[in-house]
Amino acid sequence: MQINYLCNLFAGGICHKEGLYYCAMCANFDAEKYGEPYIHREHQLQGISYCAHHEVPLREYPVTGDSRIEYIRFELRHMNLSELYEVDSHEEVAIQLAKQAYKLLQIPLHSLTKIEISSMYKALLRKKNLITAANRVRQQDLYQMIKLGLSEELLTRYESNFNEEDEYNWVKVLTQY
Ligand SMILES: [Zn+2]
C-alpha cells in the first residue's frame, strides 16, 4: 500500500503488476533440478513481462482460493508449460528490460548513496551531451531523445508516458539533483 502510494506520487510510476508470474522454461528446469518450481523474484517485477534467462513471455499463475492470506506455492499441474507463444511486436524491448532488471537485482543497490546514483546518471547524460556547461540537464533534449527513441506507444505500454509540463514527471524527478 505504502509503495503504491509512493510510486503514484510521480506520473509514470509502474506499479500495477498484480498476481504471480512464472516462466514455463524456468518451471521445467526447477522441477527437474529441485523437484518443484519456485517463485522467482525477477519474474514479479513491475513492467517486466519476459524471462531474462529464456527470453520468453511470463505467464500468470492461477491463484485459487479467495483467502487473502494464504500460502501459495507453484504447482506444475496449474501451469501452462507449452512452448507456444503469441507474437509480440515489442519482444526485443521487453527482453532487454527483463535482462536489465535482472542485472539490477544482482547489484547491492542499497549500498549506493543517492549522490553516487545521481553522479552515475550525470555521467551517462554527459556522454549523450545532455549536460550544459553550467552543469544542468538539457531537459527538453532529453525528453525528445526518450520520446523518439522509445516511441509514445512503448512509453504508454509501460505506463511511462510523461507530460513535459509536469514538474514532477519521472524524467525530471530522476535527473534533478
Ligand atoms: Zn525462464
Boltz pocket constraint, residues with backbone or C-beta under 6 A from the ligand:
constraints:
  - pocket:
      binder: B
      contacts: [[A, 23], [A, 24], [A, 25], [A, 26], [A, 27], [A, 51], [A, 52], [A, 53], [A, 54], [A, 55]]
      max_distance: 6.0
